Amino acid sequence: MFDFREILSVTLILFSVIDILGSVPIVINLRKKVGHIQSGKATIVAGVLMVLFLLLGKSILSLFGIGVEDFAIAGALIIFALGAEMILGIEIFKPDPEAGSTSTSIVPIAFPLIAGAGTLTTILTLKAEFSQANIAVGIILNLIIIFVVLKSTNWLERKLGQTGLDVLRRIFGIILLSIAIKIFKSNLFPNM
């Protein structure tokens, strides 16, 4: 039932798509706005979304008349907005003072940064090649990595310093814009 090679492949594929290390500057930026990020809550919500998509992804989307491509494009627009915010120093995602860190831990961290359109679409795609049990283990391994990274953002911030964070934020902002454009282009114009 469990195949180590499949689990390793799924884990690496999801790790590269989720790119939690690349999201560190975004998480630090959001934490500065709201004061605290609930790492556990963000990880659990992202995990629930990923497992739900593993089990019911296409059914959920088709229930709303949404195709995988439509879902990916919507996620790409949110990722694009986050990237623009990081590069231009503007504030698109304004914190709700009444919602506190719980809301920010879920949107945009749990969704779409961790369990975004790219991740959820990848999970649907992996089902064609790997067993559901091995994909589930790969998801769990990634959730452990995500939790550890989210918990260590304070330490990373101290090690990098303000200048290092500013440089990283802009670099990853450009990467996010590029990812958003790639997702947008590949789902809007699949034959290009």
Helices and strands as residue ranges (DSSP letters): H 4-18, H 24-34, H 39-63, H 68-88, H 100-104, I 105-114, H 117-126, H 132-151, H 153-188
